[in-house]
Amino acid sequence: MFKHTKIFDVPCFSGQDLPNFNNNKCQYRNRQKQRQTLATKGNPQQNSRTVHSLELSANQRREPSFKLDRWSIKVENFQKKFPRNLSTSDRLTTKTIFILLFLLLLIISSVQINGEDQQRKQQDEAILAVFRDSYEGHEVELQRMVSFSEGLAIREHALTGPRADSVLCADALNICKEPLVPTDSHIKALAIYPDSNKLIECTSLYQGRCRTRNLSNIRRESDVRFSRPGIVPNDDHSSAQIFVGSGPSTGGSSSQPRVLYVGSTYVPISLGPRDALDVPSVSSISLENGRLFELTEQSISSGTYMKLDYRRMPFFRIDYIGGFEANGFAYFATRQPKYTPQPDAQPIISKLVRVCTQDPNFYSYTEAPLECEWAGQSYNLLQAIYLANAGFDLAATMRLKPTDLVLFGAFARGKAQRGT
């Protein structure tokens, strides 16, 4: 499904290559002999099973499902096998890393959702970013950003648009010979980077860019720094998700720098000179002052990014629902077509994708379908995710520790199909 410009390595998960969940690090090792691409051919259903993914639970290989009373959550297609001599502590830790307790929040219940209606409904919804240490928040809507205190009192606000822009210019901020017109700012994502007191805002303006603002004073335009073009979608409805997480260690250091992970939906219609084929679907970019918004790592044929096969991009739309970091991996939750890209309409499913935070080439990229079932009904459309500690009550029910991480999700039942 995904591939680099040429080839990428399938990660090794045996012996010393097994992710060590206990010390919160992904022990990843590159093996040249395992090089191959994910460009699949032949039967689409067979191809859908060739996407390499990692089994979450060593104890759930035969029947990867998790049940709580009447709830049944299935996680299929986790093909990689753990070694037989996996220790008991590793088994338990592996099992509890992601129980994937996708409780069906029946807010949406049995609502039938059409894919395109869903997109329009989500267009320009408010986006919220909360600073957990102080519970101060930042919210954006179309053209407007608001900063509020812990008590929800408005502290200040900033206008994000309209701005003078042109879709005919690759870099309207610096040089543009075309007429500039007032253009709406569709905010794609927000993230807080407390280490540098920055608010990261990604917008559709200027061919889809991200920028940083002063977290203490979002109105101060002199503090705004822009990224290069082509990081997020430049239209009014395609999705993007960002979060700050750990990146690969450099220079022999054991510490991991903070980076920005980005999941970006491909825009099939070329708007102006923007090369949509060059926009990564998943990437990590630097937050260092000297390399702000550059790819964390990049070489001739690889780096901290993943791109769709350009021949199949128009037929394979991936919507990004959320993202987070946990136990040495960066995760994105998505909705996407079930089978290998093809022009015919096909059903939409939900997936969880992940990459090792220590991997400088994203060779460890894996994905797995998520299925939520209740009362014989399949809820295939993931709406939202939230990562949190299990807490005492849930931990007692699920036989977990209160501090174990649990991923909550809200699903809807739909017949969404996409073609060209």
C-alpha positions in Angstrom: 0.0 0.0 0.0 2.8 2.4 1.0 6.3 2.6 -0.3 9.2 4.8 -0.5 10.6 6.1 -3.8 12.3 2.8 -4.3 12.4 0.2 -1.6 12.1 -0.1 2.2 13.0 -2.8 4.7 10.5 -4.9 6.5 11.3 -4.6 10.2 12.7 -7.6 12.2 10.9 -8.8 15.3 12.8 -11.8 16.6 15.5 -12.1 19.2 17.2 -8.8 19.9 15.0 -7.1 17.3 11.9 -7.7 19.3 10.5 -4.3 20.5 11.3 -4.0 24.2 8.1 -2.7 25.7 9.5 -2.8 29.3 12.1 -0.1 28.7 9.8 1.9 26.5 12.2 1.6 23.4 11.8 0.0 20.1 14.8 -2.1 19.4 14.8 -1.8 15.6 17.6 -3.2 13.4 17.8 -2.8 9.6 18.3 -6.0 7.6 19.3 -5.5 4.0 18.2 -9.1 3.0 14.6 -8.2 3.8 14.2 -5.4 1.4 11.0 -5.3 -0.6 8.2 -2.9 -1.6 4.6 -2.8 -0.6 3.5 -2.3 -4.2 1.2 -5.4 -4.5 -0.2 -7.1 -7.5 -2.9 -9.6 -8.3 -6.0 -10.3 -6.2 -7.0 -7.2 -4.3 -8.2 -9.2 -1.3 -5.0 -11.1 -1.1 -3.1 -7.9 -1.4 -4.9 -6.4 1.5 -3.4 -9.1 3.7 0.2 -8.5 2.5 0.5 -5.2 4.2 3.0 -5.9 6.9 1.7 -5.4 10.4 2.6 -6.4 14.0 0.5 -8.6 16.2 -0.4 -6.7 19.4 -0.8 -9.7 21.7 1.3 -12.8 21.8 -1.5 -14.6 23.6 -4.1 -13.6 20.9 -2.5 -15.1 17.7 -5.3 -17.5 17.0 -8.2 -15.3 17.7 -7.2 -11.6 18.0 -10.3 -10.3 19.7 -10.9 -8.5 22.9 -14.2 -8.8 24.8 -15.9 -6.9 27.5 -19.4 -8.2 28.4 -21.4 -7.7 25.2 -18.7 -5.7 23.5 -16.4 -7.5 21.0 -13.5 -5.7 19.4 -11.6 -7.5 16.6 -8.1 -6.6 15.5 -7.4 -8.6 12.4 -4.5 -9.0 10.1 -1.7 -8.8 12.6 0.6 -11.3 10.8 4.0 -10.9 12.4 4.8 -13.7 14.9 6.6 -13.3 18.2 9.2 -15.8 19.2 8.0 -18.8 21.1 10.3 -18.1 24.0 8.8 -14.8 24.8 9.0 -14.3 28.6 5.9 -14.1 30.7 6.5 -10.5 31.6 7.0 -9.5 28.0 3.8 -11.3 27.1 1.8 -9.5 29.7 3.3 -6.2 28.9 2.7 -6.7 25.1 -0.9 -7.7 25.8 -1.5 -4.6 27.8 0.2 -2.1 25.6 -2.9 -1.8 23.5 -5.9 -3.7 24.6 -7.6 -1.6 22.0 -10.6 -1.1 24.2 -12.6 0.6 21.5 -15.7 1.2 23.5 -18.6 1.9 21.2 -19.7 5.3 22.4 -23.2 5.1 21.0 -23.5 8.8 20.5 -23.6 7.9 16.8 -25.1 4.4 17.4 -26.5 2.9 14.2 -26.4 6.1 12.1 -25.7 5.4 8.5 -23.0 7.7 7.3 -22.2 8.5 3.7 -18.6 9.2 3.1 -19.0 12.5 1.3 -21.6 13.7 3.7 -19.2 12.9 6.5 -16.5 15.0 4.9 -18.8 18.0 4.6 -20.0 17.6 8.1 -16.5 17.6 9.5 -15.4 20.5 7.4 -14.2 23.5 9.5 -15.2 22.0 12.8 -13.5 23.6 15.8 -10.1 22.1 16.7 -8.9 22.2 20.3 -5.5 21.9 21.8 -5.0 21.7 25.5 -1.9 22.2 27.5 -2.2 19.4 30.1 0.1 21.0 32.7 -2.1 24.1 33.2 -5.2 23.0 31.3 -5.1 26.2 29.3 -6.6 25.7 25.8 -6.5 27.0 22.3 -9.3 26.6 19.9 -9.6 27.5 16.2 -12.4 27.8 13.8 -12.5 29.2 10.3 -10.4 32.4 10.3 -10.2 32.7 14.1 -8.0 31.3 17.0 -8.9 31.7 20.6 -6.7 31.2 23.7 -8.5 30.6 27.0 -7.6 30.0 30.6 -8.2 27.0 32.8 -11.6 28.5 33.8 -12.5 28.9 30.1 -12.1 32.7 30.2 -11.0 34.1 26.9 -7.4 35.5 27.2 -6.8 36.6 23.7 -7.7 35.8 20.1 -6.0 36.0 16.7 -7.3 36.1 13.2 -5.8 33.4 10.9 -7.4 34.6 7.7 -8.4 35.7 5.1 -4.8 36.2 3.9 -3.5 37.4 0.5 -2.7 34.1 -1.3 -2.9 32.5 -4.7 -3.2 28.8 -5.5 -1.2 29.6 -8.7 1.9 30.4 -6.7 4.1 27.7 -5.2 5.4 30.2 -2.6 3.1 33.2 -2.3 4.8 34.3 1.0 8.1 35.0 -0.8 7.6 35.4 -4.5 4.4 35.4 -6.6 3.8 37.0 -10.0 0.1 36.1 -9.9 -2.6 38.4 -8.4 -3.0 37.7 -4.7 -6.6 37.5 -3.4 -8.1 37.2 0.1 -8.1 33.5 0.8 -9.8 31.7 3.7 -7.6 29.9 6.3 -8.9 26.4 6.9 -7.1 25.2 10.0 -6.1 21.5 9.6 -4.5 20.8 13.0 -3.1 22.2 16.2 -0.4 20.9 18.6 1.3 22.4 21.7 5.1 22.2 22.0 5.6 23.2 25.6 9.4 22.7 25.6 9.7 25.8 23.4 6.5 27.5 24.5 5.1 27.2 21.0 1.7 26.6 19.5 1.9 24.7 16.2 -0.8 25.5 13.7 -1.3 23.9 10.3 -3.4 25.6 7.7 -4.6 25.3 4.1 -3.0 28.6 3.2 0.2 29.0 1.1 -0.1 25.5 -0.4 -0.6 23.8 3.0 1.8 24.9 5.6 2.4 24.7 9.3 3.6 27.6 11.5 4.6 28.2 15.1 3.1 30.9 17.4 4.1 32.1 20.8 2.1 30.0 23.2 1.9 32.9 25.7 0.8 35.4 23.1 -0.8 34.0 20.0 -1.5 37.4 18.5 2.2 38.4 18.2 2.8 38.0 14.5 6.5 38.7 14.8 6.9 35.3 16.5 5.2 33.4 13.7 7.5 31.1 11.7 6.3 29.3 8.6 7.2 25.8 7.2 7.9 24.9 3.7 4.8 24.3 1.4 3.2 20.9 1.1 3.0 19.6 4.6 -0.8 19.4 5.0 -3.7 19.5 2.5 -4.3 22.9 0.8 -8.0 22.5 0.3 -11.0 23.1 2.5 -12.0 19.6 3.7 -9.1 17.1 3.5 -7.9 15.9 6.9 -4.6 16.2 8.7 -3.4 15.2 12.2 -0.3 16.3 14.0 1.3 15.6 17.4 4.6 16.2 19.1 6.6 13.0 19.9 10.0 11.4 20.1 12.3 11.2 17.1 15.3 9.0 16.2 18.4 9.5 18.3 21.3 11.2 16.5 25.1 11.4 16.9 25.3 8.3 19.2 23.1 10.0 21.8 20.6 7.9 23.7 18.2 10.8 24.1 15.5 11.3 21.5 14.7 14.8 20.2 11.2 16.0 20.0 9.7 16.0 16.5 6.3 16.7 14.9 4.5 13.7 13.4 2.2 14.6 10.5 -0.6 12.5 8.9 -1.9 14.2 5.7 -4.7 13.3 3.3 -3.7 13.3 -0.3 -5.5 16.0 -2.4 -6.3 14.4 -5.7 -6.9 17.6 -7.6 -3.8 19.6 -8.3 -4.3 23.2 -7.1 -1.9 25.5 -8.9 1.8 24.4 -9.1 1.7 22.4 -5.9 3.1 18.9 -6.5 0.6 16.8 -4.6 2.7 13.7 -5.3 5.5 15.1 -3.2 3.4 15.5 0.0 4.1 12.6 2.4 1.1 10.7 3.8 3.0 10.2 7.1 6.1 12.0 8.2 8.1 13.4 11.1 9.6 16.8 10.9 12.2 18.6 13.1 11.3 21.1 15.8 14.9 22.3 16.3 15.3 26.0 15.7 18.0 25.6 13.1 16.0 22.9 11.2 12.4 23.9 12.0 9.9 21.9 9.9 12.5 20.1 7.9 12.2 16.3 7.6 13.8 14.8 10.7 16.0 12.4 8.6 16.3 12.3 4.8 18.5 10.4 2.4 18.4 9.8 -1.4 15.7 7.0 -1.2 14.4 7.1 2.3 13.8 9.2 5.4 11.2 9.9 8.1 8.3 9.8 5.7 5.9 7.5 3.8 4.3 8.2 0.5 1.6 6.4 -1.4 2.4 4.8 -4.7 1.9 7.8 -7.1 0.1 5.6 -9.7 -2.7 4.7 -7.2 -3.0 8.0 -5.2 -6.2 9.1 -7.0 -8.0 5.9 -6.0 -6.8 5.6 -2.4 -7.9 8.3 0.0 -6.8 8.0 3.6 -8.5 10.2 6.2 -6.5 10.7 9.4 -8.6 10.6 12.6 -6.0 11.0 15.3 -2.4 10.3 16.4 -0.4 9.7 19.5 2.9 8.2 20.8 3.1 5.3 23.2 5.8 2.8 24.3 8.4 3.7 21.7 6.0 3.9 18.7 4.1 6.7 16.9 0.5 5.8 15.9 -2.1 7.2 13.5 -5.7 6.1 13.3 -7.2 6.2 9.8 -10.2 5.5 7.6 -9.3 4.2 4.2 -10.4 1.8 1.4 -10.4 -1.9 2.3 -8.4 -3.2 -0.7 -5.5 -2.3 -2.8 -6.1 1.0 -4.7 -8.4 0.5 -7.7 -10.8 2.8 -9.6 -13.9 0.9 -8.6 -15.8 1.9 -5.5 -15.0 -0.2 -2.4 -15.9 -0.3 1.3 -14.1 1.9 3.9 -12.5 0.4 6.9 -10.6 1.8 9.9 -6.9 1.1 10.6 -4.2 1.8 13.1 -0.8 2.5 11.7 2.4 2.8 13.5 6.2 3.4 13.2 9.1 3.0 15.6 10.2 6.4 16.9 13.8 5.3 16.7 13.5 4.4 13.0 15.2 7.1 10.8 13.9 5.6 7.6 10.3 4.5 8.6 11.1 1.0 7.5 9.2 -0.2 10.5 5.9 1.2 9.2 3.1 -1.2 9.9 -0.7 -1.1 9.8 -3.6 -3.2 10.9 -7.4 -3.1 10.4 -9.6 -2.2 13.3 -13.1 -3.8 13.5 -15.7 -3.0 16.2 -18.7 -5.3 16.5 -21.7 -5.2 18.8 -24.9 -7.2 18.7 -24.0 -8.7 15.3 -23.4 -5.2 13.8 -20.1 -4.0 12.4 -19.2 -0.4 13.2 -16.5 0.3 10.5 -16.0 4.0 10.6 -13.7 5.3 13.4 -14.8 8.8 14.5 -12.4 9.7 17.3 -9.7 8.2 19.6 -8.3 9.0 23.0 -5.3 7.5 24.8 -5.5 7.4 28.6 -4.6 5.3 31.7 -7.1 2.6 32.4 -7.9 3.9 35.9 -9.0 1.7 38.9 -12.5 0.7 37.7 -11.7 -0.2 34.2 -8.4 -1.8 35.2 -10.2 -4.1 37.6 -12.7 -5.1 34.9 -10.0 -5.8 32.3 -7.4 -7.2 34.7 -5.0 -4.5 34.0 -2.9 -2.1 36.1 -4.5 1.3 36.7 -1.5 2.9 34.9 -1.7 0.7 31.8 -2.5 2.6 28.6 -5.8 2.0 27.0 -7.0 3.4 23.7 -10.6 4.5 23.5 -12.4 4.9 20.2 -15.8 6.0 19.0 -17.1 4.1 15.9 -20.1 4.6 13.6 -21.8 2.1 11.3 -21.7 3.2 7.7 -21.8 2.1 4.1 -19.3 4.6 2.9 -17.7 3.7 -0.4 -15.2 5.6 -2.5 -14.1 5.3 -6.0 -12.7 7.9 -8.3 
